[in-house]
Amino acid sequence: MLVADRARLIPRGRGLAVVGAVRALPGRAFPVERLVEPAWDVARRRRLTIYDACYAVLAETLDAVLVTADRRLAKATSNAILVAA
């Protein structure tokens, strides 16, 4: 969203509105300590940042769908759906 907002590909304020909608969704916190070691392995094997690898591991851990426009991140887990940027 931020990339699209900066490039003026979406109407002014739309990105912030989406952020507000996402914040309103029910959710839960997950301790990053449980993600770091498996994410380190994924990051090394898949040549990802540790930050991106945490998302891949979290999706797998929660059996959740990871929606991303990052092709490399999408290839890191079978739980990912690649969307057009």
C-alpha positions as CSV (number, residue, x, y, z in Angstrom):
1,M,0.0,0.0,0.0
2,L,2.7,2.4,0.9
3,V,4.5,1.8,-2.4
4,A,1.3,2.4,-4.3
5,D,0.5,5.5,-2.3
6,R,4.0,6.9,-2.9
7,A,3.7,6.3,-6.6
8,R,0.2,7.9,-6.6
9,L,-1.3,4.7,-7.9
10,I,-4.2,4.8,-5.4
11,P,-6.3,7.8,-4.4
12,R,-4.9,10.0,-1.6
13,G,-5.9,8.6,1.8
14,R,-6.8,5.2,0.5
15,G,-3.7,3.5,1.9
16,L,-4.3,5.0,5.4
17,A,-8.0,3.8,5.2
18,V,-6.8,0.3,4.4
19,V,-4.4,0.4,7.4
20,G,-7.3,1.5,9.6
21,A,-9.5,-1.4,8.3
22,V,-6.7,-3.9,8.9
23,R,-6.2,-2.6,12.5
24,A,-9.9,-3.2,13.1
25,L,-9.7,-6.9,12.2
26,P,-9.6,-9.3,15.1
27,G,-6.2,-10.6,15.7
28,R,-3.6,-11.8,18.2
29,A,0.0,-11.2,18.9
30,F,2.6,-13.9,18.3
31,P,5.9,-13.9,20.2
32,V,8.7,-13.3,17.8
33,E,11.0,-15.5,19.9
34,R,9.2,-18.6,18.6
35,L,9.9,-17.5,15.0
36,V,13.5,-16.4,15.0
37,E,15.3,-19.8,14.8
38,P,13.1,-21.3,12.1
39,A,13.1,-18.0,10.3
40,W,16.9,-17.9,10.3
41,D,16.9,-21.3,8.5
42,V,14.3,-20.1,6.0
43,A,16.2,-16.9,5.4
44,R,19.4,-18.7,4.7
45,R,17.9,-21.3,2.5
46,R,15.7,-19.0,0.5
47,R,17.9,-15.9,0.5
48,L,15.3,-13.8,2.3
49,T,15.7,-11.1,4.9
50,I,15.1,-12.4,8.4
51,Y,12.1,-10.0,8.5
52,D,10.5,-11.6,5.4
53,A,11.3,-15.1,6.6
54,C,9.4,-14.4,9.9
55,Y,6.3,-13.8,7.9
56,A,6.7,-17.1,6.0
57,V,7.3,-19.0,9.2
58,L,4.4,-17.3,10.9
59,A,2.1,-18.2,8.0
60,E,3.2,-21.8,8.3
61,T,3.0,-21.9,12.1
62,L,-0.6,-20.6,12.1
63,D,-1.6,-22.4,8.9
64,A,-2.5,-19.0,7.6
65,V,-2.4,-17.5,4.1
66,L,0.4,-15.0,3.4
67,V,-0.7,-12.5,0.8
68,T,2.3,-10.8,-0.8
69,A,3.4,-9.0,-3.9
70,D,7.0,-10.2,-3.3
71,R,7.7,-13.1,-5.7
72,R,10.7,-14.4,-3.6
73,L,8.7,-14.4,-0.4
74,A,5.8,-16.1,-2.1
75,K,8.1,-18.9,-3.2
76,A,9.4,-19.4,0.4
77,T,6.1,-21.0,1.6
78,S,3.3,-23.0,0.1
79,N,1.0,-20.9,2.3
80,A,1.6,-17.8,0.1
81,I,-0.6,-16.2,-2.5
82,L,1.2,-13.9,-4.9
83,V,-0.7,-10.8,-5.9
84,A,0.2,-8.2,-8.6
85,A,2.0,-5.1,-7.3
